[in-house]
């Protein structure tokens, strides 16, 4: 979908929500609508904001990003501010014809919201600031052909990096060393960056789903859980594998086989028209029947695109409807404190007939 079509779709949403414009601060959302790629370094820092109304698209940024904005955001008017967004906002809103301004509540701090409100008040503008959530994210849920191609390339980069690191895996290397090898290999293969810091968790550390790599050496006979993803031209991948150094014992075989069945049940059973809770239940039923219901504590999956975690959510807590064109993970796991854990994660695209797996990596055991 072209930027023009994305902007046209957003304008339809704004009319439906009775908003004159939307102030877009989320880095992925800015990129999706304008092509402007810079990220924000930390809370309180911003590389810019996009203002979209019926009659204008304005990308406001500072001098650090002026040349980047001019080269990337070709459909937008570029405004370079020196005193910050709040100082410039009243003039921009007048130019764009905005009186009811939506702002991305998840991406604007209370402090910035207060500064913007004060600036509008001081300028004597009768502009109403309205918290809006998920307007651009709703558009981003459905991937077009170009997005899907870039995601496939990110998945392929991830798998190649994993295979190179996996083939060199041996006892004695630390989790932190292996995690760095993953990151370095992805960069060497041409990835923009990692999609997220890689997880390498060995033995009992693998009982924590989002364990941070430590200086613990890998040992023979214990599970090693990997979670990794490359970022490629803005789009991301997310993949988990669990391997064992040496010969697997009966416990590993038992846990692994259950997780593998849960992965298969969800992959085979998810269909358009389900919601995320129904999809989650397909895998959770397998794990529950095995007696480990309390040891699968996270959702079955999540959307992936310009962000590592985005809509839809395959969760009983936020049961998002599942539609053709969505890309998401399927990642059941079992985590046993004191022993370790097993997670297997594939990325899929939902089609009219069911899911199509985007992964080609076959690092699975048959027990």
RODO-2510 file (C-alpha; in nm, 4 decimals, decimal comma):
residues 367
     n   res          X          Y          Z
     1     x     0,0000     0,0000     0,0000
     2     x     0,1426     0,3393    -0,0979
     3     x     0,1868     0,6222     0,1504
     4     x    -0,0948     0,8075    -0,0268
     5     x    -0,3353     0,5200     0,0352
     6     x    -0,2243     0,4894     0,3977
     7     x    -0,2911     0,8588     0,4512
     8     x    -0,6282     0,8316     0,2772
     9     x    -0,7278     0,5439     0,5055
    10     x    -0,6233     0,7383     0,8131
    11     x    -0,8261     1,0397     0,7003
    12     x    -1,1331     0,8173     0,6746
    13     x    -1,0682     0,7044     1,0317
    14     x    -1,0302     1,0631     1,1517
    15     x    -1,3643     1,1597     0,9991
    16     x    -1,5268     0,8588     1,1638
    17     x    -1,3747     0,9574     1,4985
    18     x    -1,4801     1,3215     1,4482
    19     x    -1,1211     1,4443     1,4614
    20     x    -0,9775     1,7226     1,2440
    21     x    -0,6265     1,5840     1,2726
    22     x    -0,3931     1,3420     1,4459
    23     x    -0,0560     1,4166     1,6037
    24     x     0,1526     1,1043     1,5347
    25     x     0,4447     1,0510     1,7734
    26     x     0,5013     0,6741     1,7668
    27     x     0,8167     0,6061     1,5615
    28     x     0,6667     0,3072     1,3776
    29     x     0,3481     0,5012     1,3045
    30     x     0,5430     0,8037     1,1743
    31     x     0,7401     0,5747     0,9471
    32     x     0,4293     0,3942     0,8244
    33     x     0,2598     0,7201     0,7225
    34     x     0,5530     0,9331     0,5997
    35     x     0,8572     0,7119     0,5368
    36     x     1,0574     0,8986     0,8057
    37     x     1,2767     0,6312     0,9677
    38     x     1,4499     0,7710     1,2800
    39     x     1,3659     0,6148     1,6147
    40     x     1,3361     0,7927     1,9481
    41     x     1,6292     0,7323     2,1795
    42     x     1,4547     0,7288     2,5159
    43     x     1,1479     0,8669     2,6962
    44     x     1,1487     1,2438     2,6734
    45     x     1,3373     1,2466     2,3425
    46     x     1,1698     1,2677     2,0044
    47     x     1,2937     1,2802     1,6482
    48     x     0,9719     1,4450     1,5392
    49     x     0,5951     1,4359     1,4984
    50     x     0,3667     1,3964     1,1999
    51     x     0,0514     1,6069     1,1866
    52     x    -0,2125     1,4625     0,9546
    53     x    -0,5323     1,6479     0,8699
    54     x    -0,7699     1,6506     0,5746
    55     x    -0,5714     1,9208     0,4022
    56     x    -0,2142     1,8736     0,5265
    57     x     0,0635     1,6329     0,6169
    58     x     0,3345     1,8079     0,8152
    59     x     0,6446     1,6433     0,9559
    60     x     0,7837     1,8551     1,2370
    61     x     1,1406     1,7804     1,3465
    62     x     1,4579     1,9565     1,4568
    63     x     1,7814     2,0419     1,2784
    64     x     1,9391     1,7032     1,3558
    65     x     1,6931     1,5302     1,1225
    66     x     1,6121     1,8050     0,8694
    67     x     1,7991     1,6520     0,5750
    68     x     1,6708     1,3033     0,6557
    69     x     1,3139     1,4325     0,6700
    70     x     1,3471     1,6107     0,3355
    71     x     1,4843     1,3004     0,1645
    72     x     1,2466     1,0464     0,3199
    73     x     0,9130     1,2183     0,3885
    74     x     0,8501     1,3261     0,0313
    75     x     0,4720     1,3631     0,0694
    76     x     0,4981     1,5818     0,3792
    77     x     0,5641     1,9464     0,4336
    78     x     0,8775     1,9643     0,6489
    79     x     0,8803     2,2019     0,9445
    80     x     1,2096     2,2382     1,1318
    81     x     1,1624     2,3741     1,4819
    82     x     1,4276     2,5170     1,7129
    83     x     1,2310     2,5657     2,0326
    84     x     1,0522     2,2310     2,0474
    85     x     0,7228     2,0924     1,9253
    86     x     0,5053     2,2820     2,1750
    87     x     0,6308     2,6185     2,0504
    88     x     0,5519     2,5336     1,6884
    89     x     0,2258     2,3459     1,7345
    90     x    -0,0198     2,6415     1,7402
    91     x     0,0990     2,7678     1,4013
    92     x     0,0996     2,4196     1,2523
    93     x    -0,2574     2,3539     1,3655
    94     x    -0,3781     2,6791     1,2151
    95     x    -0,2096     2,5914     0,8863
    96     x    -0,3639     2,2440     0,8910
    97     x    -0,7115     2,3648     0,9890
    98     x    -0,7348     2,1615     1,3103
    99     x    -0,9701     2,2327     1,5996
   100     x    -1,0205     1,8803     1,7355
   101     x    -0,6737     1,7276     1,7599
   102     x    -0,6225     1,3626     1,8400
   103     x    -0,2928     1,2657     1,9982
   104     x    -0,1438     0,9199     2,0411
   105     x    -0,2033     0,8622     2,4097
   106     x     0,0397     0,5707     2,4244
   107     x     0,3239     0,7772     2,2783
   108     x     0,2903     1,1174     2,4468
   109     x     0,3965     1,1631     2,8064
   110     x     0,1829     1,3521     3,0549
   111     x     0,4548     1,6193     3,0698
   112     x     0,4512     1,6721     2,6920
   113     x     0,0731     1,6683     2,6793
   114     x     0,0676     1,9432     2,9427
   115     x     0,3242     2,1494     2,7502
   116     x     0,1215     2,1207     2,4313
   117     x    -0,2000     2,2211     2,6115
   118     x    -0,0296     2,5212     2,7700
   119     x     0,1106     2,6344     2,4346
   120     x    -0,2328     2,6144     2,2723
   121     x    -0,3898     2,8038     2,5610
   122     x    -0,1236     3,0754     2,5516
   123     x    -0,1822     3,1175     2,1777
   124     x    -0,5542     3,1655     2,2385
   125     x    -0,6519     2,8766     2,0142
   126     x    -0,9717     2,6923     2,0872
   127     x    -0,8176     2,3554     2,0043
   128     x    -0,9436     2,0490     2,1891
   129     x    -0,6830     1,7837     2,2656
   130     x    -0,8352     1,4359     2,2490
   131     x    -0,6584     1,1170     2,3561
   132     x    -0,6696     0,8615     2,0734
   133     x    -0,5439     0,5047     2,0886
   134     x    -0,4554     0,2619     1,8149
   135     x    -0,5773     0,4564     1,5109
   136     x    -0,2649     0,3967     1,3029
   137     x    -0,1934     0,0615     1,4674
   138     x    -0,5311    -0,0647     1,3419
   139     x    -0,4206     0,0068     0,9850
   140     x    -0,0836    -0,1571     1,0394
   141     x    -0,2421    -0,4916     1,1386
   142     x    -0,2989    -0,5937     0,7740
   143     x     0,0222    -0,6315     0,5754
   144     x     0,0444    -0,5583     0,2033
   145     x     0,2638    -0,7476    -0,0436
   146     x     0,5667    -0,5248     0,0023
   147     x     0,5473    -0,5464     0,3803
   148     x     0,5111    -0,9226     0,3640
   149     x     0,8161    -0,9502     0,1370
   150     x     1,0269    -0,7461     0,3809
   151     x     0,9065    -0,9561     0,6749
   152     x     1,0000    -1,2745     0,4870
   153     x     1,3479    -1,1325     0,4299
   154     x     1,3792    -1,0482     0,7997
   155     x     1,2749    -1,4043     0,8875
   156     x     1,5303    -1,5492     0,6452
   157     x     1,8076    -1,3330     0,7947
   158     x     1,7088    -1,4504     1,1411
   159     x     1,7132    -1,8157     1,0445
   160     x     2,0494    -1,7921     0,8700
   161     x     2,2024    -1,6211     1,1723
   162     x     2,0591    -1,8814     1,4064
   163     x     2,1888    -2,1710     1,2007
   164     x     2,5410    -2,0276     1,1915
   165     x     2,5455    -1,9769     1,5667
   166     x     2,3761    -2,3094     1,6396
   167     x     2,6284    -2,5076     1,4338
   168     x     2,9128    -2,3561     1,6379
   169     x     2,7423    -2,4091     1,9748
   170     x     2,9434    -2,5965     2,2353
   171     x     2,9604    -2,6351     2,6135
   172     x     3,1616    -2,3744     2,7987
   173     x     3,0525    -2,0703     2,6023
   174     x     2,8440    -1,8285     2,8064
   175     x     2,4917    -1,7126     2,7337
   176     x     2,6228    -1,3594     2,6868
   177     x     2,8877    -1,4690     2,4366
   178     x     2,6347    -1,6610     2,2305
   179     x     2,3895    -1,3691     2,2368
   180     x     2,6622    -1,1386     2,1058
   181     x     2,7420    -1,3873     1,8278
   182     x     2,3772    -1,3765     1,7232
   183     x     2,3768    -0,9977     1,7109
   184     x     2,7089    -0,9783     1,5261
   185     x     2,6057    -1,2442     1,2745
   186     x     2,2803    -1,0647     1,1943
   187     x     2,4707    -0,7444     1,1287
   188     x     2,7260    -0,9265     0,9144
   189     x     2,4398    -1,0724     0,7085
   190     x     2,3065    -0,7240     0,6363
   191     x     2,0352    -0,6700     0,8967
   192     x     1,9667    -0,3105     1,0015
   193     x     1,9844    -0,4221     1,3611
   194     x     1,8401    -0,6839     1,5930
   195     x     1,4657    -0,6547     1,6392
   196     x     1,5220    -0,6932     2,0156
   197     x     1,8114    -0,8039     2,2389
   198     x     1,8570    -1,1779     2,1769
   199     x     1,7638    -1,4199     2,4534
   200     x     1,9979    -1,7103     2,5231
   201     x     1,8943    -1,8963     2,8390
   202     x     2,0529    -2,2236     2,9458
   203     x     1,9430    -2,4788     3,2030
   204     x     1,7354    -2,3394     3,4870
   205     x     1,7636    -1,9871     3,3411
   206     x     1,5318    -2,0998     3,0609
   207     x     1,2470    -2,1241     3,3137
   208     x     1,2132    -1,7446     3,2777
   209     x     1,0485    -1,6700     2,9407
   210     x     1,2289    -1,3366     2,8950
   211     x     1,5558    -1,4220     3,0657
   212     x     1,8510    -1,1889     3,0080
   213     x     2,1768    -1,3545     2,8975
   214     x     2,4295    -1,3982     3,1778
   215     x     2,7866    -1,5191     3,2171
   216     x     2,6592    -1,8696     3,2933
   217     x     2,8403    -2,1275     3,0757
   218     x     2,6349    -2,3656     2,8648
   219     x     2,6532    -2,7245     2,9849
   220     x     2,5980    -3,0593     2,8177
   221     x     2,2599    -3,2207     2,8697
   222     x     2,0609    -2,9046     2,9461
   223     x     1,8052    -2,7120     2,7407
   224     x     1,9114    -2,3864     2,5768
   225     x     1,6296    -2,1490     2,4816
   226     x     1,6875    -1,8977     2,2019
   227     x     1,4661    -1,6017     2,1141
   228     x     1,5960    -1,3822     1,8338
   229     x     1,4940    -1,1619     1,5464
   230     x     1,6481    -0,9411     1,2795
   231     x     1,5288    -0,5971     1,1746
   232     x     1,5410    -0,5516     0,7981
   233     x     1,4464    -0,2238     0,6300
   234     x     1,2334    -0,1442     0,9308
   235     x     1,0463    -0,4757     0,9454
   236     x     1,1115    -0,7358     1,2114
   237     x     1,1237    -1,1073     1,2760
   238     x     1,0755    -1,3029     1,5983
   239     x     1,1723    -1,6697     1,6363
   240     x     1,2290    -1,9045     1,9306
   241     x     1,4013    -2,2410     1,9297
   242     x     1,5007    -2,4701     2,2141
   243     x     1,7949    -2,7058     2,1687
   244     x     1,9989    -2,9350     2,3891
   245     x     2,3736    -2,9893     2,3990
   246     x     2,4455    -3,3598     2,4099
   247     x     2,1855    -3,6293     2,4574
   248     x     1,8337    -3,5315     2,5685
   249     x     1,6985    -3,6979     2,8803
   250     x     1,3417    -3,8202     2,9250
   251     x     1,2302    -3,4956     3,0893
   252     x     1,3448    -3,2843     2,7980
   253     x     1,1800    -3,5221     2,5510
   254     x     0,8523    -3,5077     2,7439
   255     x     0,8363    -3,1284     2,7709
   256     x     0,9569    -3,0689     2,4175
   257     x     0,7056    -3,3111     2,2663
   258     x     0,4154    -3,1355     2,4424
   259     x     0,5256    -2,7921     2,3225
   260     x     0,5716    -2,9263     1,9698
   261     x     0,2166    -3,0684     1,9745
   262     x     0,0808    -2,7372     2,1027
   263     x     0,2575    -2,5527     1,8210
   264     x     0,1104    -2,7941     1,5670
   265     x    -0,2409    -2,7705     1,7100
   266     x    -0,2424    -2,3908     1,6815
   267     x    -0,0767    -2,3834     1,3392
   268     x    -0,3235    -2,6350     1,1990
   269     x    -0,6301    -2,4943     1,3710
   270     x    -0,6198    -2,1147     1,3405
   271     x    -0,8663    -1,9776     1,0856
   272     x    -0,9934    -1,6318     0,9863
   273     x    -1,2932    -1,5340     1,1964
   274     x    -1,1445    -1,6667     1,5189
   275     x    -1,0319    -1,4235     1,7805
   276     x    -0,7029    -1,4288     1,9670
   277     x    -0,8531    -1,6037     2,2685
   278     x    -0,9777    -1,8952     2,0560
   279     x    -0,6377    -1,9268     1,8911
   280     x    -0,4627    -1,9229     2,2287
   281     x    -0,6946    -2,1984     2,3527
   282     x    -0,5866    -2,4363     2,0745
   283     x    -0,2337    -2,4597     2,2128
   284     x    -0,3231    -2,4072     2,5772
   285     x    -0,5537    -2,7110     2,5755
   286     x    -0,2631    -2,9377     2,4734
   287     x    -0,0403    -2,8027     2,7493
   288     x    -0,3214    -2,8189     3,0056
   289     x    -0,3943    -3,1830     2,9239
   290     x    -0,0276    -3,2595     2,9862
   291     x    -0,0588    -3,1110     3,3368
   292     x     0,1379    -2,7904     3,2815
   293     x    -0,1361    -2,5285     3,2589
   294     x     0,0326    -2,3165     3,5264
   295     x     0,3640    -2,3351     3,3409
   296     x     0,2465    -2,1576     3,0258
   297     x     0,2069    -1,8071     3,1580
   298     x     0,2189    -1,5886     2,8484
   299     x    -0,0041    -1,5389     2,5453
   300     x     0,0235    -1,7681     2,2441
   301     x     0,1438    -1,4916     2,0137
   302     x     0,1434    -1,1354     1,8887
   303     x     0,1601    -0,9375     1,5689
   304     x     0,4966    -0,8471     1,4152
   305     x     0,5780    -0,5778     1,1608
   306     x     0,7409    -0,2389     1,2066
   307     x     0,7320    -0,3248     1,5778
   308     x     0,8240    -0,6556     1,7383
   309     x     0,5007    -0,6574     1,9388
   310     x     0,1929    -0,5124     1,7716
   311     x    -0,1672    -0,6062     1,6978
   312     x    -0,3143    -0,8667     1,6863
   313     x    -0,2827    -1,0267     2,0282
   314     x    -0,3361    -1,4030     2,0503
   315     x    -0,4444    -1,3806     2,4102
   316     x    -0,7417    -1,4502     2,6320
   317     x    -0,6941    -1,1067     2,7884
   318     x    -0,7252    -0,9035     2,4660
   319     x    -0,9057    -1,1252     2,2154
   320     x    -0,8375    -0,9467     1,8856
   321     x    -1,0304    -1,0672     1,5775
   322     x    -0,7989    -1,2511     1,3370
   323     x    -0,8206    -1,1397     0,9734
   324     x    -0,6490    -1,2450     0,6499
   325     x    -0,3358    -1,0378     0,5971
   326     x    -0,2278    -1,0381     0,9612
   327     x     0,1243    -1,1534     1,0464
   328     x     0,1803    -1,2946     1,3941
   329     x     0,3778    -1,5399     1,6032
   330     x     0,2673    -1,8748     1,7402
   331     x     0,4874    -1,9460     2,0438
   332     x     0,3696    -2,1954     2,3046
   333     x     0,6040    -2,2741     2,5928
   334     x     0,6414    -2,4698     2,9154
   335     x     0,8634    -2,3291     3,1921
   336     x     0,9579    -2,5368     3,4965
   337     x     1,1401    -2,3510     3,7781
   338     x     1,4631    -2,5228     3,8761
   339     x     1,4790    -2,7209     3,5512
   340     x     1,4390    -2,4891     3,2543
   341     x     1,1940    -2,4296     2,9743
   342     x     1,1005    -2,5010     2,6155
   343     x     0,9532    -2,2493     2,3719
   344     x     0,9019    -2,2975     1,9986
   345     x     0,8011    -1,9966     1,7923
   346     x     0,7042    -1,9608     1,4286
   347     x     0,5946    -1,6550     1,2340
   348     x     0,2879    -1,6950     1,0129
   349     x     0,0631    -1,4962     0,7834
   350     x    -0,3094    -1,5596     0,8039
   351     x    -0,4750    -1,6422     0,4717
   352     x    -0,8322    -1,7308     0,3779
   353     x    -0,7645    -2,1031     0,4279
   354     x    -0,5594    -2,0745     0,7465
   355     x    -0,2042    -1,9848     0,8403
   356     x     0,1013    -2,0060     0,6182
   357     x     0,4277    -2,0489     0,8058
   358     x     0,6942    -1,7969     0,7046
   359     x     0,9800    -1,9899     0,8655
   360     x     1,1838    -2,2468     0,6772
   361     x     1,4149    -2,3372     0,9644
   362     x     1,3726    -2,7030     1,0559
   363     x     1,5638    -2,7085     1,3855
   364     x     1,3064    -2,9300     1,5553
   365     x     1,3485    -3,2606     1,7343
   366     x     1,1227    -3,5573     1,6685
   367     x     1,0443    -3,7411     1,9933
***
